[in-house]
């Protein structure tokens, strides 16, 4: 049954139908944050810290929200963040997200924790970026970088803010683990969500077999459903800037570092020859209590002018995007909402979600008094009293 997208007026409207459609374990993976979810909540509250200062009578009939990143033009400054396991809540989810992004001419980042081989996504949507966590030793780093390059990706994103596993407390309360462990509770939650069970999981099993972590390292990883196997998180807490320099030496295309919150770290990345950063606290899924990216964005963009600075974590509205661009960001990435959209309605849902954001940006550009995003600077925002 196709979801009636006429009921969806804003990105937040996708959350309730996604919750209804998905087993609680999978919804928890998308929705929950770390520990007490302070960062998750504060990411949204941060937008209230800034108020717009619009200008008037500028003649705004020729508005365009197009941008350019690393020489590639895009239709809008909103991209799709990497979120692992997308193929578990949407049939062939990684392909769906990447292909809709390519069709709509916006950037999309494929997750290293995805369940579809990177080669398949790169072939179907050649403009997709690939996100990786650095493996624990030099030989595995080199092998993974070689595989990503051979697959045909041009832009590599390295996430650096998870040297250890985060607290799994909220996932555990909802029965989620990686991999998922067979249990009566898991079986019941699957059976009680028949649209997901038939339309996504059983359809995947029938056509492609049991999903595996296909891209965690250069070789194929564990299956998503297993009694004892754990993903390889060992030996990553020793990783340092020297390992990132190794990646920079190996990778010949644009290199982006995701998970920066301090301007000092942005400067180190700039000095290492990194092309861009994504200011991020992992959507509140990393260290609880970490600062909202929006609150450090302005100082980072001023401190590291040679970097293409992008941002994620907590974005839901076109006004959120325009505040970030006023503080110096070049592009905003959104994860949860686009994955809720994919879970709810597949490709049409993701397309509709992107359309909502583009419409909101276009409208609010007029209300701000600009025709081009390049006109934005920090004079358009003030701290909220």
C-alpha positions in Angstrom: 0.0 0.0 0.0 1.4 3.4 -1.1 1.6 6.1 1.6 -0.4 9.2 0.9 2.3 11.9 0.7 -0.3 14.6 0.6 -0.4 14.2 4.4 3.3 15.2 4.7 3.8 18.9 4.9 7.1 19.1 6.7 10.1 16.7 7.3 8.9 15.9 10.9 5.7 14.5 9.4 7.6 11.4 8.2 8.6 10.3 11.7 5.2 9.0 12.9 4.5 6.8 9.8 8.1 5.4 9.9 7.6 4.5 13.6 4.4 2.7 12.7 5.9 0.8 9.8 9.2 -0.3 11.4 9.9 -2.9 14.1 11.0 -1.0 17.2 14.6 -2.2 16.9 15.1 -0.5 13.5 13.2 2.6 14.4 15.4 2.9 17.5 18.5 2.7 15.4 17.4 5.7 13.4 15.8 7.7 16.1 17.8 7.4 19.3 20.8 9.3 20.5 23.5 8.6 23.1 22.9 8.3 26.9 20.3 10.8 28.0 19.9 12.3 24.5 21.0 15.8 25.7 22.9 16.4 22.4 20.0 15.1 20.4 17.6 17.6 22.0 20.1 20.5 22.0 20.8 20.1 18.3 17.2 21.3 17.7 17.3 23.9 20.4 20.4 25.5 18.9 18.4 26.9 16.0 16.5 29.0 18.5 19.7 30.7 19.5 19.8 32.6 16.2 17.3 35.0 14.7 17.2 36.3 11.2 17.7 39.9 10.2 16.0 40.1 6.8 16.5 42.9 4.3 13.7 44.4 2.2 12.9 45.6 -1.4 15.8 43.8 -2.9 13.9 42.4 -6.0 14.0 38.6 -5.3 12.3 37.3 -8.5 15.5 35.6 -9.8 16.2 33.3 -6.8 18.5 30.2 -7.3 19.6 27.9 -4.5 22.3 26.2 -6.6 25.7 25.6 -5.1 29.0 24.0 -6.1 31.1 21.6 -4.1 34.5 20.4 -5.3 33.8 21.5 -8.8 30.4 19.7 -9.0 27.2 21.8 -9.3 24.2 20.9 -7.2 20.6 22.1 -7.4 20.3 22.8 -3.6 22.4 23.1 -0.5 20.8 20.1 1.2 22.4 16.6 1.0 21.7 13.1 2.3 23.8 12.1 5.3 25.3 8.6 5.6 23.1 6.3 7.8 24.0 2.7 8.1 21.5 -0.2 7.6 19.3 1.8 5.2 18.5 -1.4 3.3 16.8 -2.8 6.5 14.0 -0.2 6.5 13.6 0.4 2.8 14.1 -2.2 0.1 17.5 -1.6 -1.4 17.6 1.6 0.7 21.2 2.7 -0.1 20.4 2.5 -3.8 17.1 4.4 -3.3 18.7 7.2 -1.4 21.6 7.6 -3.8 19.6 7.4 -7.0 17.0 9.9 -5.8 19.8 12.3 -4.8 21.4 11.9 -8.2 18.0 12.5 -9.9 17.4 15.6 -7.8 21.0 16.8 -8.2 22.0 17.0 -4.6 24.9 15.3 -2.8 24.4 12.0 -1.0 26.9 10.1 1.1 26.8 6.3 1.3 27.5 4.8 4.7 30.4 2.5 5.4 27.9 0.6 7.6 25.6 -0.1 4.6 24.3 -3.5 3.5 24.6 -3.1 -0.3 28.1 -3.4 -1.9 29.6 0.0 -2.6 30.3 -1.1 -6.2 26.5 -1.4 -6.9 25.8 2.0 -5.6 28.7 3.7 -7.4 27.5 2.1 -10.6 23.9 3.2 -10.2 24.6 6.7 -8.9 28.2 7.7 -9.8 28.0 11.0 -8.1 27.6 9.5 -4.6 30.2 10.2 -2.0 31.5 7.3 0.2 31.8 7.5 4.0 34.3 5.3 5.8 35.6 4.7 9.3 39.3 4.1 9.3 40.1 0.5 10.1 42.5 -0.2 12.9 45.7 -0.8 11.0 47.6 0.6 8.0 47.2 -2.4 5.7 43.4 -2.4 6.2 43.2 1.3 5.6 45.1 1.0 2.4 43.0 -1.9 1.2 39.7 -0.1 2.0 40.9 3.1 0.2 41.9 1.0 -2.8 38.5 -0.6 -2.9 36.6 2.7 -2.7 38.7 4.2 -5.5 38.3 1.1 -7.7 34.5 1.2 -7.2 34.5 4.6 -8.8 33.8 7.0 -6.0 35.3 10.5 -6.4 34.7 12.0 -3.0 35.7 10.2 0.2 34.3 11.1 3.7 36.2 9.9 6.8 34.2 9.9 10.0 36.5 10.5 13.0 34.3 10.9 16.0 33.8 7.2 17.0 37.1 5.7 18.3 35.0 3.4 20.5 31.4 2.2 20.5 28.9 4.5 22.1 26.7 3.5 25.0 24.2 1.0 23.6 21.8 1.5 26.4 18.8 2.9 24.4 19.4 0.4 21.6 19.5 -2.4 24.1 16.2 -1.3 25.7 14.6 -1.5 22.3 16.2 -4.8 21.4 18.6 -3.5 18.8 22.2 -4.7 18.4 24.6 -5.0 15.5 24.3 -7.6 14.3 20.7 -8.3 15.3 20.5 -11.3 17.5 17.6 -13.9 16.9 15.1 -13.7 19.7 11.4 -14.2 20.4 11.0 -10.4 20.8 12.7 -9.8 17.4 10.6 -12.4 15.7 7.4 -10.9 17.2 8.3 -7.3 16.3 8.9 -8.5 12.7 5.7 -10.5 12.5 3.7 -7.6 13.9 4.9 -5.3 11.1 3.8 -7.2 8.0 4.3 -4.5 5.5 7.9 -4.1 6.5 8.4 -7.9 6.9 7.0 -8.7 3.4 8.0 -5.6 1.5 11.5 -5.1 2.8 13.0 -8.0 4.8 11.5 -11.1 3.1 11.8 -9.4 -0.3 15.5 -8.8 0.3 16.0 -12.4 1.5 14.3 -13.8 -1.6 16.2 -11.6 -4.1 19.6 -11.0 -2.5 20.0 -13.4 0.5 20.8 -12.4 4.1 22.2 -8.8 4.2 25.8 -8.4 5.3 27.9 -5.4 6.3 29.4 -5.1 2.9 31.6 -2.1 3.1 32.9 -1.9 6.7 36.4 -3.0 5.5 37.8 -4.1 2.1 36.4 -7.5 2.6 32.8 -8.6 3.3 31.7 -8.3 6.9 29.3 -10.1 9.2 25.6 -10.8 8.4 23.0 -8.4 9.8 21.3 -11.3 11.7 23.7 -13.5 13.7 23.8 -15.0 17.2 27.4 -14.2 18.2 29.3 -12.2 15.5 30.2 -8.6 16.3 31.2 -5.8 14.0 34.9 -5.0 14.1 35.3 -2.0 16.4 38.5 -3.2 18.0 41.8 -1.4 17.7 40.4 1.9 16.6 41.0 4.0 19.7 44.7 4.5 18.8 43.9 6.2 15.5 45.5 9.6 15.1 46.1 12.5 12.6 49.0 10.5 11.3 46.5 7.9 10.0 44.4 10.6 8.4 47.6 11.9 6.7 48.0 8.4 5.3 44.5 8.5 3.9 45.3 11.9 2.4 48.4 10.5 0.7 46.4 7.5 -0.7 43.3 9.3 -1.8 43.6 11.4 -4.9 40.1 12.9 -5.0 38.3 15.4 -2.7 38.7 14.3 1.0 36.2 15.3 3.6 36.5 14.8 7.4 33.2 14.3 9.3 32.9 14.8 13.0 34.8 18.1 13.7 33.5 20.4 16.4 36.7 22.4 17.4 38.3 25.1 15.2 41.7 23.7 16.3 40.9 20.4 14.7 39.6 22.1 11.6 43.0 23.8 11.3 44.9 20.6 11.6 42.7 19.1 8.9 43.3 22.1 6.7 47.1 21.8 7.2 47.0 18.1 6.2 45.5 19.0 2.9 41.9 17.9 3.6 39.5 19.6 1.2 36.4 19.8 3.4 34.9 19.1 6.8 31.4 18.3 8.1 30.9 19.9 11.4 28.9 17.3 13.3 28.2 15.6 16.6 26.9 12.6 14.8 23.3 13.7 15.2 23.5 13.3 18.9 24.6 9.7 18.6 28.2 10.2 19.7 29.2 11.8 23.0 26.1 12.9 24.9 26.5 16.5 26.0 28.7 17.5 23.1 28.0 20.9 21.7 25.6 21.5 18.8 27.5 22.0 15.5 25.5 25.2 14.8 27.1 26.8 17.9 30.7 26.3 16.7 30.1 26.6 13.0 30.8 30.3 12.7 34.2 30.2 14.5 35.2 27.2 12.4 34.4 28.8 9.1 36.3 31.9 10.0 39.3 29.9 11.4 39.7 27.6 8.4 38.9 29.6 5.2 40.6 27.2 2.9 38.2 24.4 3.8 34.8 23.7 2.3 32.8 23.6 5.5 29.6 21.6 5.7 27.4 20.7 8.6 24.8 18.2 9.9 22.9 17.3 13.1 19.4 18.4 13.8 18.4 20.1 10.6 14.7 19.8 9.7 13.6 23.1 8.1 14.7 25.4 5.3 15.2 28.1 7.8 17.7 25.8 9.7 19.6 25.5 6.5 19.7 29.2 5.8 20.9 29.9 9.4 23.8 27.5 8.8 24.7 29.1 5.5 24.6 32.5 7.1 27.3 31.2 9.5 29.5 30.1 6.7 28.5 26.6 5.8 28.4 25.6 2.1 26.0 22.7 2.4 23.8 21.0 5.1 23.4 17.2 5.4 20.3 15.5 6.8 20.1 11.9 7.9 17.1 10.9 10.0 14.3 12.6 8.1 15.4 11.2 4.7 15.6 7.7 6.2 12.2 8.1 7.7 11.0 9.2 4.3 12.6 6.1 2.7 11.0 3.8 5.3 7.6 5.4 4.8 7.3 5.6 1.0 10.6 4.6 -0.7 11.9 6.7 -3.5 8.7 8.9 -3.8 9.1 9.7 -0.1 12.7 10.8 -0.4 11.8 12.8 -3.4 9.0 14.4 -1.6 11.2 15.2 1.4 13.8 16.9 -0.8 11.1 18.8 -2.5 9.8 20.1 0.9 13.3 21.4 1.8 13.9 23.0 -1.6 10.5 24.7 -1.4 11.1 26.0 2.1 14.6 27.3 1.1 13.2 29.0 -2.0 10.4 30.7 -0.1 12.6 31.9 2.7 15.3 33.2 0.4 12.7 35.7 -0.8 11.7 36.6 2.8 15.3 37.1 3.7 15.8 39.4 0.6 18.4 37.4 -1.4 18.6 35.9 -4.9 21.7 33.8 -4.4 23.0 31.9 -1.4 26.4 33.5 -1.8 24.8 36.7 -0.6 24.4 35.2 2.9 26.8 36.2 5.7 26.6 36.6 9.5 24.8 39.9 9.1 21.6 37.9 8.4 21.6 36.4 11.8 21.8 37.7 15.4 21.9 35.9 18.7 18.4 35.5 20.0 17.9 37.7 23.1 
